[in-house]
Amino acid sequence: MKKFLLLITGSVFSLTIIAQANKSDKGKGKDKSKNEKSINQKSTEQIAKEKRVNDEHSKKIWEGTSGNSGKGPQPSKNQPARVRSSFQKDYPNASNISWSKYRGDWAATFGNGIFMSTALYHANGER
């Protein structure tokens, strides 16, 4: 008897959820799929645009800095403590920070709100 009661209760609950979902989607089926596609397309396009902007930004910053050896800035993870603390002091809200070392100076490329920025520091922490 308990199994039968649980089965009926579960069935009623499932039908109620399905009925409410169909009621809220009434007349919006085609439009919703179009809106979802346009939202996904916009986010994909926006991501691609941001990547192009980041690449262009890096090219502009480091254009013409390659020496005869052809070496440009080298990505780095081990910045001096003075450089990191100076950067955090100057840009407390920076995001997506990418560090590079070039000719003894440290460069931080980062997102600052809408724009990408680059800050150069000497090893002693001076900008």
Residue frames as qw, qx, qy, qz and C-alpha x, y, z in Angstrom:
[[0.000, 0.886, 0.463, 0.000, 0.00, 0.00, 0.00],
 [0.309, -0.790, 0.107, 0.519, 2.87, 2.39, 0.85],
 [0.409, -0.124, 0.602, 0.674, 4.56, 1.67, -2.48],
 [0.204, 0.619, 0.669, 0.357, 1.33, 2.36, -4.35],
 [0.146, -0.930, -0.271, 0.200, 0.82, 5.65, -2.47],
 [0.380, -0.605, 0.322, 0.622, 4.42, 6.75, -3.17],
 [0.383, 0.166, 0.689, 0.593, 4.00, 5.87, -6.85],
 [0.094, 0.802, 0.554, 0.201, 0.82, 7.92, -7.19],
 [0.269, -0.889, -0.064, 0.365, 2.34, 10.87, -5.25],
 [0.432, -0.375, 0.476, 0.668, 5.45, 10.83, -7.45],
 [0.318, 0.408, 0.693, 0.502, 3.37, 10.66, -10.63],
 [0.024, -0.908, -0.419, -0.008, 1.16, 13.58, -9.58],
 [0.359, -0.774, 0.135, 0.504, 4.20, 15.63, -8.60],
 [0.434, -0.119, 0.596, 0.665, 5.92, 14.91, -11.94],
 [0.217, 0.619, 0.650, 0.384, 2.81, 15.77, -13.96],
 [0.155, -0.927, -0.259, 0.221, 2.41, 19.02, -12.02],
 [0.380, -0.594, 0.329, 0.627, 5.98, 20.08, -12.81],
 [0.360, 0.149, 0.692, 0.608, 5.59, 19.17, -16.49],
 [0.100, 0.787, 0.587, 0.162, 2.28, 21.05, -16.72],
 [0.215, -0.896, -0.072, 0.381, 3.78, 24.19, -15.16],
 [0.403, -0.366, 0.498, 0.676, 6.77, 24.09, -17.49],
 [0.277, 0.395, 0.714, 0.508, 4.51, 23.76, -20.54],
 [0.026, -0.885, -0.460, 0.065, 2.27, 26.58, -19.32],
 [0.267, -0.801, 0.116, 0.524, 5.18, 29.03, -18.92],
 [0.319, -0.248, 0.634, 0.660, 6.60, 28.12, -22.38],
 [0.443, 0.607, 0.659, -0.030, 3.26, 28.45, -24.16],
 [0.396, 0.897, 0.187, 0.047, 3.78, 30.38, -27.40],
 [0.125, -0.906, 0.383, 0.127, 7.47, 30.98, -26.74],
 [0.906, -0.089, 0.371, 0.184, 9.00, 27.76, -28.03],
 [0.702, 0.528, 0.171, 0.446, 10.41, 29.06, -31.29],
 [0.044, 0.926, -0.115, 0.356, 11.32, 32.51, -29.97],
 [0.666, -0.685, 0.295, -0.002, 13.12, 31.05, -26.98],
 [0.872, 0.001, 0.307, 0.381, 15.37, 28.86, -29.10],
 [0.473, 0.725, 0.095, 0.491, 16.20, 31.84, -31.34],
 [0.257, -0.912, 0.174, -0.268, 16.99, 33.98, -28.29],
 [0.814, -0.466, 0.311, 0.155, 19.20, 31.27, -26.80],
 [0.792, 0.311, 0.235, 0.469, 21.08, 30.95, -30.09],
 [0.246, 0.846, 0.001, 0.473, 21.57, 34.70, -30.35],
 [0.510, -0.818, 0.235, -0.122, 22.77, 34.91, -26.73],
 [0.868, -0.223, 0.331, 0.297, 25.23, 32.04, -27.27],
 [0.646, 0.550, 0.192, 0.494, 26.37, 33.59, -30.54],
 [0.033, -0.936, 0.086, -0.339, 26.88, 36.98, -28.89],
 [0.655, -0.687, 0.312, 0.041, 28.91, 35.49, -26.08],
 [0.853, 0.059, 0.326, 0.404, 31.05, 33.53, -28.56],
 [0.438, 0.743, 0.127, 0.490, 31.54, 36.64, -30.70],
 [0.278, -0.925, 0.140, -0.219, 32.36, 38.72, -27.63],
 [0.805, -0.452, 0.317, 0.219, 34.95, 36.20, -26.43],
 [0.750, 0.328, 0.282, 0.500, 36.58, 36.15, -29.87],
 [0.173, 0.890, 0.054, 0.418, 36.62, 39.95, -29.95],
 [0.517, -0.826, 0.219, -0.043, 38.23, 40.17, -26.51],
 [0.851, -0.174, 0.329, 0.370, 40.91, 37.69, -27.59],
 [0.569, 0.597, 0.205, 0.527, 41.66, 39.77, -30.72],
 [0.122, -0.945, 0.052, -0.300, 41.89, 42.93, -28.60],
 [0.716, -0.625, 0.282, 0.130, 44.29, 41.22, -26.17],
 [0.813, 0.115, 0.323, 0.471, 46.47, 39.95, -29.02],
 [0.355, 0.782, 0.140, 0.493, 46.51, 43.37, -30.71],
 [0.379, -0.909, 0.114, -0.129, 47.36, 45.01, -27.40],
 [0.794, -0.412, 0.328, 0.303, 50.34, 42.70, -26.87],
 [0.697, 0.397, 0.293, 0.520, 51.55, 43.24, -30.44],
 [0.115, 0.911, 0.058, 0.392, 51.42, 47.04, -30.05],
 [0.550, -0.812, 0.196, -0.002, 53.23, 46.99, -26.72],
 [0.717, -0.391, 0.481, 0.319, 56.05, 44.70, -27.82],
 [0.706, 0.679, 0.160, 0.121, 56.30, 45.75, -31.48],
 [0.449, 0.785, -0.275, 0.325, 59.92, 46.20, -32.55],
 [0.477, -0.747, 0.415, -0.203, 61.40, 45.02, -29.26],
 [0.977, -0.011, 0.157, 0.144, 62.88, 41.79, -30.59],
 [0.222, -0.773, 0.473, 0.360, 66.64, 42.01, -30.81],
 [0.374, 0.527, -0.685, -0.337, 68.95, 40.30, -33.28],
 [0.108, -0.123, 0.976, -0.141, 68.39, 37.03, -31.47],
 [0.414, -0.242, -0.630, -0.610, 64.66, 37.30, -32.20],
 [0.335, -0.362, -0.798, 0.345, 63.75, 36.86, -28.56],
 [0.242, -0.626, -0.184, -0.718, 60.87, 38.95, -27.33],
 [0.421, -0.482, 0.446, -0.625, 59.45, 39.17, -23.83],
 [0.392, 0.035, -0.917, 0.057, 59.52, 35.91, -21.91],
 [0.645, -0.557, -0.273, -0.447, 56.46, 34.90, -19.83],
 [0.273, 0.302, -0.710, 0.574, 57.35, 34.74, -16.16],
 [0.634, -0.572, -0.481, -0.200, 55.86, 33.56, -12.88],
 [0.689, -0.412, -0.305, 0.513, 58.63, 34.62, -10.45],
 [0.137, 0.820, 0.027, 0.555, 58.48, 38.38, -10.01],
 [0.329, 0.138, -0.556, 0.750, 60.45, 40.08, -7.25],
 [0.223, -0.597, -0.698, 0.325, 58.42, 40.86, -4.14],
 [0.084, -0.461, -0.080, 0.880, 58.98, 44.61, -4.60],
 [0.140, 0.009, -0.589, -0.796, 57.58, 44.48, -8.12],
 [0.280, -0.432, -0.837, -0.185, 54.48, 42.52, -7.06],
 [0.230, -0.601, -0.546, 0.537, 53.78, 44.77, -4.05],
 [0.020, -0.334, 0.138, 0.932, 54.22, 47.94, -6.13],
 [0.201, -0.154, -0.717, -0.649, 51.85, 46.59, -8.77],
 [0.292, -0.533, -0.791, 0.065, 49.22, 45.64, -6.17],
 [0.180, -0.539, -0.314, 0.760, 49.54, 49.10, -4.63],
 [0.057, 0.249, -0.335, -0.907, 49.19, 50.86, -8.00],
 [0.526, -0.004, -0.528, -0.667, 46.42, 48.63, -9.41],
 [0.334, -0.120, 0.803, -0.479, 44.40, 46.98, -6.63],
 [0.714, 0.328, 0.375, -0.493, 41.48, 46.08, -8.92],
 [0.314, 0.510, -0.672, -0.435, 43.52, 44.53, -11.76],
 [0.855, 0.037, 0.460, -0.238, 42.36, 41.20, -13.17],
 [0.894, 0.408, 0.135, 0.128, 43.78, 38.62, -15.60],
 [0.149, -0.884, 0.405, 0.178, 47.36, 39.62, -14.84],
 [0.933, 0.269, 0.034, 0.239, 50.04, 38.26, -17.15],
 [0.360, -0.831, 0.305, 0.294, 53.70, 38.90, -16.27],
 [0.828, 0.477, -0.014, 0.294, 56.61, 39.07, -18.72],
 [0.502, -0.698, 0.209, 0.467, 60.27, 39.86, -18.27],
 [0.674, 0.635, 0.160, 0.343, 62.19, 41.73, -20.94],
 [0.445, 0.575, -0.216, 0.651, 65.67, 43.26, -20.70],
 [0.326, -0.004, -0.610, 0.722, 65.63, 43.25, -16.89],
 [0.345, -0.068, 0.174, -0.920, 62.23, 44.95, -16.57],
 [0.142, 0.283, 0.935, -0.160, 58.95, 43.32, -15.55],
 [0.309, -0.057, -0.317, -0.895, 55.78, 43.97, -17.51],
 [0.254, 0.294, 0.840, -0.379, 52.31, 43.28, -16.17],
 [0.276, -0.115, -0.526, -0.797, 49.57, 43.09, -18.79],
 [0.038, 0.289, 0.840, -0.457, 46.18, 43.14, -17.10],
 [0.107, -0.621, -0.619, -0.469, 42.49, 43.90, -17.43],
 [0.110, -0.192, -0.401, 0.889, 41.44, 47.15, -15.83],
 [0.450, 0.471, 0.330, -0.683, 37.68, 47.31, -16.24],
 [0.751, 0.598, 0.185, -0.209, 36.94, 47.45, -19.97],
 [0.446, 0.814, -0.372, -0.007, 40.47, 48.11, -21.20],
 [0.923, -0.075, -0.097, 0.364, 43.70, 46.10, -21.28],
 [0.053, -0.961, 0.254, -0.095, 46.70, 47.90, -19.81],
 [0.858, 0.127, -0.279, 0.413, 50.40, 47.30, -19.38],
 [0.327, -0.921, 0.197, -0.081, 52.62, 48.54, -16.57],
 [0.747, 0.390, -0.391, 0.370, 56.43, 48.27, -16.64],
 [0.593, -0.792, 0.134, -0.059, 58.48, 47.93, -13.45],
 [0.343, 0.627, -0.655, 0.243, 62.18, 47.84, -12.71],
 [0.669, -0.086, -0.714, 0.189, 63.44, 45.11, -10.37],
 [0.182, 0.003, -0.552, 0.814, 63.46, 47.59, -7.45],
 [0.039, 0.597, 0.760, -0.255, 59.70, 48.18, -7.84],
 [0.069, 0.511, -0.026, -0.857, 59.82, 51.55, -9.60],
 [0.588, 0.589, 0.554, -0.028, 57.31, 52.00, -12.38]]
